Every structure is written in C-alpha cells, then in structure tokens.
Amino acid sequence: MHRHDFQELSLPQFSVLPRQICMRVEYRPEKSFVAPHRHPWAQFMYCSQGVMSVTAENGNYVLTPEMALWIPPMVEHSVEMVQQIYQESMYVDGDLGAKLAGTGRVVSMTPLVRSLISEAATYPLEYDEAGAQGRLMSVLLDQLAGLSTRDVLLPLPQDVRLQKICRYLIKDPSCSYSLDLWSHRVGASSRTLARLFEQETGMGFRAWRQRLRLQRAMMKLGIEGSVHDLARSVGYTSSSAFITAFKRYFSISPSQVKSRP
C-alpha cells in the first residue's frame, strides 16, 4: 500500500538481541514507510501517538494508541505512516516470543500496560535483568499475556481476481461497484467472487469493503477537513452511519481522534 511520494525509512539491524526482551523507541515522520522485512524474534508493536498501518502476510491492520499488534517470528511485515507517530516496540526472543505472539493478533491496550511500556522504553538495551528493571519487564510480560484480542484484521485474498478488486478498492475506497459489475471486469461470475471472498477472507464482500473504508478513514483523519468530508472520501453518503460504524470498529469516535494533540 506504499505510495511513491512516501519516504522509506531504514531500520537498525540486530543480529542478536542484547536481552531476551528489548525495547525500541522510534519517532517516524509523516508520509513514511518501512519496507517489508522479517526477524527471528516476536515483536509487540504499539504507537503511543498517531496511527500506523501494518501489512503482514495475513492482511492489513490499522493501529491506534488503543491497540497493539503481535508479529510472530519470521513473519514478513511492512509499516506505513500518513501522519507522524511515536512507536514503542518490544522484541521478545525464543520460544517465549513465539508463544506470546501466536499466529499474530491485535490486542486492546490498558492504562497499566501503557505506563509499563513507557517506563521500559527508558531502559538501556543492556538493562540489569536481575534487578528492578528486569522485574518490571517480567510484570510487563505478565500483563501483555492477559490483554484481550480485537478483530480488526483486513484479510488480503490470494486469488488473482480478488486481488485485482482489492487493489482497486485500496486505491479508491469510495468505489461502490457491485460484484455483478466486478464480474465483467475480472472474468468470474458474481456468485464465484462472493464464494471466494467468504473462503479466502472469512467475510463477505460488503463487510470486507466496509472494513477497508474504516481503516482508510482512520489513516486519513487529520488530513480531511471535516468528518463529513472524510465520510464521503471513503464512500459513505451518511455521516451518522459512518460515525456509528467507525465507533463500533475502533471503539472511539472520529472527533475524539481528531481532537488528540
């Protein structure tokens, strides 16, 4: 989903983590991206400020400060920032990281976890594992294991015909073409396309398109002039319907996001 006018950011490379659990804190500027990459440890990704889009092997996620993402070891992923963000990541090595990350999932953040991460982010890479800093890391891991999972994944299909549709909608989420119209463009019946969407994404075409629209809306917040303009830019004709769907998906209203510093 990266755009040609976005700046590519480089990543500091670790061949081996200095500790089994390490924090990395980064400021990422607006209109920037990190190219697809992978690493042999799990990553807990969280942005305490701003919104970021993460594309992994199983689909796309849009993350706000209310949520975080576990990336399993060796899973390729890339990151896109429309607005500037402040990202705090935790790397967890070995079997422990693989167990916590599972197959990859988004979790709801809590005030306690946010506070613990903010404190851990001040530690040096080679912190004292046997001292107070190591004990705080252990408490943080216990808290991370208990966070509730959120269903915010936008699955990306493998069928080339569906990919053609999805690529078009990602570029223009306001497009309202029906599957009947798409069937003539990609060479498959609307019934076949509907069946494939269910099989490959676990949701119907309309549900997939709505989730895409809400994700793109979150990324556009702060760019569009008003909530009404934002709703129209992603294909909603009713601002109230857009706000209701947005709050159900992100657990926060568009106006609350726009009012953040």
C-alpha positions in Angstrom: 0.0 0.0 0.0 3.0 2.3 0.0 2.9 5.4 -2.2 5.5 6.8 -4.5 5.7 10.1 -2.6 6.5 8.4 0.8 9.9 8.4 2.3 11.5 5.0 3.0 12.9 4.6 6.5 15.9 2.4 7.4 15.9 0.0 10.4 18.6 -0.5 12.9 19.8 -4.1 12.4 20.3 -6.6 15.2 21.9 -10.0 14.5 21.3 -11.0 18.1 19.2 -9.3 20.7 21.2 -8.0 23.7 18.5 -9.2 26.0 15.7 -11.7 25.6 13.2 -8.8 25.9 14.3 -5.5 24.3 12.5 -2.2 23.8 13.0 0.1 20.8 11.5 3.6 20.7 11.2 5.5 17.4 9.8 8.7 16.0 8.5 8.1 12.5 7.7 11.2 10.3 4.5 11.6 8.3 4.4 10.2 4.8 7.0 7.5 5.5 7.2 3.7 5.4 9.3 0.8 6.4 9.7 -1.8 3.6 8.8 -5.4 4.0 11.2 -7.2 6.4 11.3 -10.0 9.0 13.3 -11.0 12.1 13.7 -14.2 14.1 12.0 -12.8 17.2 8.5 -11.7 18.0 7.6 -8.0 18.0 4.9 -6.2 20.1 4.1 -3.0 18.1 2.4 -0.1 19.7 2.2 3.6 18.9 1.6 5.9 21.8 0.9 8.8 19.4 -0.6 8.8 15.9 -1.9 6.0 13.7 0.1 3.4 11.7 -0.9 0.8 9.1 0.9 -2.6 9.2 0.7 -5.1 6.3 1.6 -8.6 7.3 1.4 -11.9 5.4 -2.2 -12.5 6.5 -3.6 -9.0 5.8 -3.6 -5.4 6.9 -4.0 -3.7 10.3 -4.5 -0.1 11.3 -3.4 0.6 14.8 -4.3 3.4 17.1 -3.0 4.1 20.7 -5.9 2.0 22.0 -4.4 -1.2 20.4 -1.2 -3.1 19.7 -0.1 -5.8 17.4 1.9 -9.0 17.9 4.1 -10.0 14.9 5.3 -13.7 15.2 9.0 -14.5 14.4 9.9 -14.6 10.7 6.6 -13.2 9.5 7.2 -10.5 6.8 5.6 -7.1 7.6 5.8 -3.5 6.5 4.6 -0.3 8.1 3.1 2.9 6.7 2.7 6.3 8.4 0.4 9.0 6.9 0.9 11.1 10.0 3.8 11.3 12.3 3.8 8.6 15.0 5.8 7.7 18.2 6.3 4.0 18.1 7.3 1.8 21.1 8.2 -1.8 20.1 9.1 -4.7 22.3 11.2 -7.6 20.9 10.8 -11.0 22.6 13.2 -13.7 21.6 13.0 -17.5 21.6 10.0 -19.7 22.5 8.6 -17.1 24.8 8.1 -14.6 22.0 6.6 -17.3 19.7 4.2 -18.3 22.4 3.1 -14.7 23.2 2.7 -13.7 19.5 0.9 -16.9 18.4 -0.1 -16.5 14.8 -0.3 -12.8 15.1 -3.1 -10.8 16.8 -4.2 -7.3 17.8 -4.8 -6.6 21.5 -6.6 -3.9 23.4 -4.2 -1.7 25.5 -4.8 -0.9 29.1 -3.6 2.1 31.1 -1.3 -0.1 33.2 0.4 -1.7 30.1 0.8 1.8 28.6 2.5 3.0 31.8 4.8 -0.1 32.0 5.8 0.3 28.3 6.6 4.0 28.8 8.8 3.1 31.8 10.5 0.2 30.0 11.2 2.4 27.0 13.6 4.5 29.1 15.8 1.5 29.9 19.1 0.9 28.1 19.3 -2.1 25.8 21.6 -4.0 28.2 19.5 -3.3 31.3 20.0 -5.3 34.5 17.9 -8.4 34.1 18.5 -9.4 37.8 17.5 -6.0 39.2 14.4 -3.8 39.3 14.4 -3.2 35.6 14.3 -7.0 34.9 11.5 -7.4 37.4 9.4 -4.7 35.7 9.9 -6.4 32.3 8.6 -9.6 33.9 5.5 -7.8 35.2 5.0 -6.3 31.7 5.1 -9.7 30.1 2.5 -11.0 32.6 0.2 -8.1 31.7 0.7 -8.5 27.9 -0.3 -12.1 28.1 -3.7 -11.1 29.6 -4.7 -8.5 27.0 -7.9 -9.1 25.1 -7.8 -9.8 21.4 -9.5 -7.5 18.9 -10.9 -8.5 15.5 -9.5 -5.7 13.3 -7.6 -7.6 10.6 -8.4 -6.8 7.0 -7.5 -10.2 5.3 -5.9 -10.0 1.9 -7.0 -12.7 -0.5 -4.7 -14.9 -2.7 -7.0 -15.3 -5.7 -5.7 -13.1 -8.5 -9.2 -11.9 -9.5 -10.0 -10.9 -5.9 -6.6 -9.2 -5.6 -7.4 -7.1 -8.7 -10.6 -5.9 -7.0 -8.9 -5.3 -3.6 -6.0 -3.3 -5.2 -8.6 -1.0 -6.9 -10.6 -0.5 -3.7 -7.4 0.2 -1.7 -6.6 3.0 -4.2 -10.2 4.2 -4.2 -12.2 3.1 -1.1 -15.2 5.2 -2.2 -15.8 2.9 -5.2 -19.3 1.4 -4.9 -19.1 -1.2 -7.7 -21.1 -4.3 -7.0 -19.8 -7.8 -7.5 -22.1 -8.0 -10.6 -20.1 -5.2 -12.2 -16.8 -6.6 -11.0 -17.6 -9.9 -12.5 -17.4 -8.4 -16.0 -14.1 -6.8 -15.2 -12.2 -9.8 -13.7 -13.8 -12.6 -15.7 -15.7 -14.5 -13.0 -19.3 -14.7 -12.0 -20.6 -12.7 -9.1 -21.5 -15.9 -7.3 -18.0 -17.2 -7.7 -16.5 -13.9 -6.4 -18.8 -13.9 -3.4 -17.9 -17.5 -2.6 -14.2 -16.8 -2.9 -14.4 -13.7 -0.7 -16.0 -15.8 2.0 -13.5 -18.6 1.6 -10.3 -16.5 1.5 -11.1 -13.7 3.9 -13.7 -15.1 6.2 -16.2 -12.3 5.4 -18.5 -11.2 2.7 -17.5 -8.6 0.0 -19.6 -5.8 1.6 -18.1 -6.5 5.1 -14.6 -6.5 3.7 -15.2 -3.3 1.8 -16.6 -1.6 4.9 -13.6 -2.7 7.0 -11.3 -1.3 4.3 -13.2 2.0 4.3 -12.9 2.4 8.0 -9.2 1.6 8.0 -8.6 4.2 5.3 -10.7 6.7 7.1 -8.6 6.3 10.3 -5.4 6.9 8.2 -7.0 10.0 6.7 -8.0 11.6 9.9 -6.3 14.9 10.3 -5.9 15.2 6.5 -9.6 15.6 5.5 -11.2 18.9 6.6 -14.3 17.5 8.4 -15.9 14.3 9.4 -18.5 14.8 6.7 -15.7 15.2 4.0 -13.9 12.2 5.4 -17.0 10.0 5.3 -17.6 10.9 1.7 -14.0 10.3 0.7 -14.3 6.7 1.7 -17.7 6.0 0.2 -20.2 6.9 2.9 -23.2 9.0 1.9 -24.4 9.4 5.5 -22.1 10.9 8.2 -24.1 9.4 11.0 -23.8 5.9 9.5 -20.1 6.4 9.1 -19.6 7.6 12.7 -21.6 4.6 14.1 -19.6 2.1 12.1 -16.3 3.9 13.0 -17.1 3.8 16.7 -18.1 0.1 16.5 -14.8 -0.8 14.8 -12.3 1.4 16.6 -14.1 1.9 20.0 -13.5 5.7 19.6 -15.3 8.4 17.5 -13.7 10.3 14.6 -14.0 13.5 16.5 -12.1 12.1 19.5 -9.3 11.1 17.2 -9.2 14.5 15.5 -9.1 16.3 18.9 -5.9 14.5 20.1 -2.7 16.6 20.3 
